[in-house]
Amino acid sequence: MKKLLALMMALAMVLALAACGSTGTGSAKSTAEGSGSAAAGNGDGKTYKVGIVNWMDHASLNQIVENLEAELDKQGETLGVTFDYKDYENNAQADQSVLSQIGANLIADDVDIVVAVATPSATVMKSALEDTDIPMVFSAVTDPVIAGLVDSMDAPGCNVTGTSDALNTESIMNLILAANPDCDYVGLLYDTAQDSSTQAIADAKAFLDSKGINYIEKTGSTTGDIQLAAQSLISEGVDAVFTPTDNTVMDAELSIYESFIEAGIPHYTGADSFALNGAFLGYGVDYAKLGKATGEMVADILVNGADPAQTPVQTFDNGIATVNTETCAALNLDLDTIKQAFAPYCTSVQEITTAENFE
């Protein structure tokens, strides 16, 4: 009878670990397996394996990874543990086909947690980890509910949580009109396959419709496509171009910003990294802070035993407008006038000049 009871209890434990979704169990791996628990973090020198999966190389996503790793180093020193990410860092280079293999490799490596950067990485990693007890923290997922990663922003309900780069599109639209009250034709430049663009573009259309402002959409799925789409918008004679937090356009920004400048068209975008790469303006998400917060969440789950299922998703629209001063001057716009016009619609205006990556 005792053996039967022990067998039933063991089976129940296995089922509980496999459960995910509405049950909200979402715990990190057990201390016996060398991973996070509430008892850890007291200078015991434990090492945690952190798998990092970046979707592609560009300024925003790389900035997240750099700040994530810096925060893990800081947290490790403070908590007396080691977060080993160097041995488990991956970049899919925007190739969807390699993500499943990356997931399989991380499972085989018996990592304690997976950090997935950007929506494509997060959706594939969640699927890969479904039959394991490995928690996942995503970063830079614009709408994790629509992407099917969490039940809600406040209560994810599964072994998954993270940070979102959700955008306040109305604020950017207001900045466009603040700089040019006579604007009556806006170009929308994005990749239809990017989940991060879907809601923002819908919001932009709704705003422009409410103001009686015409718009035209041009899309692409590669850098070459985006270059052609940009040229098409220039030919259309739009007054401004809007792009949300779109990875495809971000990857192409260095190759299109000069064309917009020559045409006298300001490019308004959903992140400061676009402005770093030459766009007139980036608004909203501070990816450095987003990366830092992602690292804090990883440490909290592994060391302090935080439950991902009950850890709210964090958002980072900080209301900061980042203006590329070189582009501003090339567009014959006065920076002081722009700052004054933007003041009612953002918390502050920061200045940046064109470069490939953040220093």
C-alpha positions in Angstrom: 0.0 0.0 0.0 2.8 2.4 0.9 4.5 1.7 -2.5 1.3 2.3 -4.3 0.8 5.6 -2.5 4.4 6.7 -3.2 3.9 5.9 -6.9 0.7 7.9 -7.1 2.4 10.9 -5.4 5.3 10.7 -7.8 3.0 10.6 -10.8 1.1 13.6 -9.5 4.3 15.6 -9.2 5.3 14.8 -12.8 1.8 15.9 -14.1 2.0 19.1 -12.0 5.4 20.0 -13.5 4.2 19.4 -17.0 1.1 21.5 -16.6 1.1 25.0 -18.1 -1.6 27.6 -18.9 -4.6 28.2 -16.7 -3.1 26.2 -13.8 -0.4 28.9 -13.3 2.2 26.6 -11.7 5.1 28.1 -13.7 7.9 27.3 -11.2 11.6 27.2 -12.0 13.5 23.9 -11.9 14.2 22.3 -8.6 17.3 22.9 -6.5 18.2 19.3 -6.8 18.7 20.0 -10.5 21.0 22.9 -9.8 18.6 25.7 -10.7 16.6 28.4 -9.1 14.7 28.2 -5.9 13.5 30.5 -3.1 16.3 29.3 -0.9 19.0 30.3 -3.3 20.7 33.7 -3.5 22.5 33.6 -0.2 26.0 33.6 -1.5 26.1 29.9 -2.1 27.9 30.2 -5.4 25.2 28.4 -7.4 25.5 28.6 -11.2 22.4 29.0 -13.4 22.4 28.3 -17.1 20.6 31.1 -19.0 19.8 30.5 -22.6 19.5 33.7 -24.7 17.8 33.6 -28.1 18.1 36.9 -30.1 16.0 37.1 -33.3 18.4 39.2 -35.3 21.3 41.7 -35.2 20.2 45.3 -35.1 20.7 48.2 -32.7 17.5 47.8 -30.6 17.7 44.0 -30.1 21.4 44.0 -29.5 20.9 46.8 -27.0 18.5 44.6 -25.1 20.9 41.7 -25.0 23.8 43.9 -23.9 21.9 45.4 -21.0 20.3 42.0 -20.1 23.8 40.5 -19.8 25.1 43.4 -17.8 22.2 43.2 -15.4 22.7 39.4 -15.0 26.4 40.1 -14.1 25.3 42.7 -11.6 22.6 40.6 -10.1 25.0 37.6 -9.9 27.5 39.6 -8.0 24.9 41.0 -5.6 23.2 37.7 -5.0 26.4 35.6 -4.7 25.5 33.4 -7.7 26.6 33.0 -11.3 24.4 33.4 -14.4 26.2 31.5 -17.2 24.8 33.0 -20.5 27.9 33.1 -22.6 27.8 29.3 -23.3 24.1 29.5 -24.2 23.7 32.6 -26.3 22.1 32.3 -29.8 21.1 34.5 -32.7 18.7 33.3 -35.3 19.7 36.0 -37.8 16.1 36.4 -38.7 15.9 32.8 -39.9 12.7 31.2 -38.6 13.9 27.7 -39.6 16.8 27.7 -37.1 14.8 28.6 -34.0 13.4 25.2 -33.4 16.9 23.7 -33.4 18.1 26.4 -31.0 15.3 25.4 -28.7 16.2 21.7 -28.9 19.8 22.5 -28.2 19.0 24.6 -25.1 16.8 21.8 -23.8 19.6 19.3 -24.4 21.9 21.7 -22.5 19.5 21.5 -19.6 19.4 25.3 -19.2 17.5 26.7 -16.2 15.7 29.5 -18.1 15.4 30.8 -21.7 15.3 34.5 -22.6 13.7 35.0 -26.0 14.2 38.4 -27.6 11.5 39.6 -30.1 8.2 38.0 -30.9 9.4 35.3 -33.5 11.9 34.0 -31.0 9.4 34.0 -28.1 6.6 32.1 -30.0 8.9 29.4 -31.2 10.7 29.0 -27.8 7.4 28.8 -26.0 6.4 25.9 -28.2 9.8 24.2 -27.9 9.6 24.4 -24.1 6.0 23.3 -23.8 6.7 19.8 -22.5 9.5 20.9 -20.1 9.5 22.8 -16.8 12.0 25.4 -18.1 10.6 28.9 -17.6 10.8 31.6 -20.3 11.2 35.3 -20.1 10.6 37.2 -23.3 11.8 40.6 -24.2 10.6 43.2 -26.8 7.3 41.4 -27.6 4.8 44.1 -28.5 1.6 42.3 -27.8 2.2 39.0 -25.9 -1.5 38.3 -25.5 -2.2 38.4 -29.2 1.0 36.4 -29.8 -0.4 33.7 -27.6 2.4 33.9 -25.1 0.4 34.9 -22.0 -3.2 34.9 -20.9 -3.1 38.5 -19.8 -0.5 41.2 -19.1 -1.2 41.1 -15.3 -1.4 37.4 -14.9 0.5 35.4 -17.6 -1.0 32.1 -16.4 1.9 29.9 -17.6 5.6 29.4 -17.1 6.2 32.5 -19.2 6.5 36.2 -18.6 8.6 39.1 -19.8 8.9 42.7 -21.0 6.9 44.4 -23.8 7.8 47.2 -26.2 4.2 48.1 -26.7 3.9 51.5 -28.4 1.6 54.5 -27.8 1.0 55.2 -31.5 -1.3 58.2 -30.8 1.6 60.0 -29.2 3.7 59.6 -32.4 0.8 60.8 -34.6 0.5 63.9 -32.4 4.3 64.6 -32.8 3.9 64.4 -36.6 1.1 67.0 -36.5 3.0 69.1 -33.9 5.9 69.4 -36.3 3.8 69.9 -39.3 0.2 71.0 -38.7 -0.5 71.1 -42.4 0.4 67.4 -42.9 -2.3 65.7 -45.0 -0.6 62.6 -46.4 1.2 60.0 -44.3 3.1 57.0 -45.5 2.9 53.8 -43.4 6.1 51.7 -43.8 6.2 48.2 -42.2 6.4 44.5 -42.6 3.0 42.7 -42.6 4.7 39.6 -41.0 5.8 41.5 -38.0 3.4 41.1 -35.1 4.9 44.2 -33.5 3.5 46.3 -36.3 -0.1 44.9 -36.5 -1.8 46.9 -33.7 0.3 50.0 -34.1 -0.6 50.3 -37.8 -4.3 49.8 -37.0 -4.0 52.5 -34.4 -2.3 54.8 -36.8 -5.0 54.3 -39.4 -7.7 55.0 -36.9 -6.0 58.2 -35.7 -5.5 59.5 -39.3 -9.1 58.6 -40.2 -10.3 60.6 -37.3 -8.3 63.6 -38.4 -9.3 63.3 -42.1 -5.7 62.7 -43.1 -4.9 60.6 -46.1 -2.4 57.7 -45.8 -0.8 55.1 -48.0 0.7 51.7 -46.9 3.9 50.3 -48.3 5.3 47.0 -47.0 8.2 44.6 -47.4 9.7 41.5 -45.8 13.4 42.1 -46.7 15.8 45.0 -46.7 15.5 45.2 -50.5 11.7 45.2 -50.2 11.8 48.1 -47.7 14.1 50.1 -49.9 11.7 49.8 -52.8 8.8 50.6 -50.5 10.6 53.7 -49.3 11.2 54.9 -52.8 7.5 54.3 -53.6 6.5 56.5 -50.7 8.9 59.2 -51.9 7.3 59.1 -55.3 3.9 59.4 -53.7 5.0 62.7 -52.2 4.0 61.9 -48.6 4.5 64.6 -45.9 5.8 62.1 -43.3 6.4 58.4 -42.9 5.5 56.3 -39.8 7.0 53.0 -38.8 6.3 51.2 -35.5 8.7 48.9 -33.7 9.3 46.9 -36.8 12.4 44.7 -36.9 12.5 44.5 -40.7 12.4 48.2 -41.2 14.8 48.7 -38.3 17.3 46.4 -40.1 16.9 48.5 -43.3 17.0 52.0 -41.7 20.6 52.7 -42.5 19.9 52.1 -46.2 16.8 54.3 -46.5 17.2 57.3 -44.2 19.3 59.3 -46.6 16.7 58.9 -49.3 14.0 60.3 -47.0 16.3 63.2 -46.1 16.9 64.0 -49.8 13.2 64.0 -50.4 12.6 66.2 -47.4 10.4 63.6 -45.6 10.8 63.0 -41.9 10.6 59.4 -40.7 8.8 58.9 -37.4 9.5 55.6 -35.7 8.8 53.5 -32.6 12.2 53.3 -31.0 15.3 55.4 -30.5 17.4 52.9 -32.4 15.8 54.0 -35.6 16.9 57.6 -34.9 20.4 56.2 -34.1 20.4 54.7 -37.6 19.3 58.0 -39.3 15.5 58.4 -38.9 14.3 61.8 -37.9 12.6 60.6 -34.7 12.3 57.6 -32.5 9.7 57.6 -29.7 8.7 55.5 -26.8 10.6 52.4 -25.8 13.9 52.6 -23.9 15.5 49.3 -24.9 18.4 49.7 -22.5 15.9 49.8 -19.6 13.9 47.0 -21.1 17.0 44.8 -21.2 17.8 45.7 -17.6 14.3 44.8 -16.4 14.4 41.5 -18.3 17.6 40.6 -16.4 16.0 41.5 -13.1 13.0 39.2 -13.9 15.4 36.3 -14.7 17.2 36.7 -11.4 13.9 37.0 -9.5 12.6 33.8 -11.0 15.7 31.7 -10.7 17.1 33.0 -7.3 14.0 34.3 -5.5 11.6 31.7 -6.7 9.2 34.1 -8.4 6.4 32.4 -10.3 6.3 33.5 -14.0 2.6 32.7 -14.1 1.9 35.4 -11.5 4.6 37.9 -12.6 3.1 40.8 -14.7 4.5 41.6 -18.0 6.3 45.0 -17.9 5.9 47.7 -20.5 8.3 50.6 -21.3 6.7 53.5 -23.1 8.7 56.2 -21.4 7.4 59.1 -23.5 10.8 60.2 -24.6 11.2 61.6 -28.1 14.7 61.0 -29.6 15.6 63.4 -32.4 18.5 62.8 -34.8 20.0 66.3 -34.9 21.9 65.6 -38.1 18.8 64.5 -39.9 16.8 67.4 -38.3 19.3 69.9 -39.8 19.4 68.1 -43.2 15.6 68.4 -43.3 15.9 72.2 -42.7 14.1 71.9 -39.4 15.0 74.1 -36.5 15.8 71.9 -33.5 14.7 74.4 -30.9 11.4 74.9 -32.7 10.9 71.2 -32.9 11.5 70.8 -29.2 9.0 73.5 -28.4 6.4 71.9 -30.6 7.0 68.4 -29.1 6.9 69.6 -25.5 3.1 69.1 -24.9 3.2 65.5 -26.3 6.2 63.9 -24.6 8.0 63.9 -21.3 11.3 65.0 -22.8 13.3 65.4 -26.1 16.7 63.7 -26.4 19.3 64.3 -29.1 21.2 61.7 -31.0 23.5 61.5 -34.0 23.7 58.8 -36.7 25.7 55.6 -35.9 25.4 51.9 -36.5 25.2 50.8 -32.8 24.8 52.3 -29.4 28.0 52.9 -27.6 
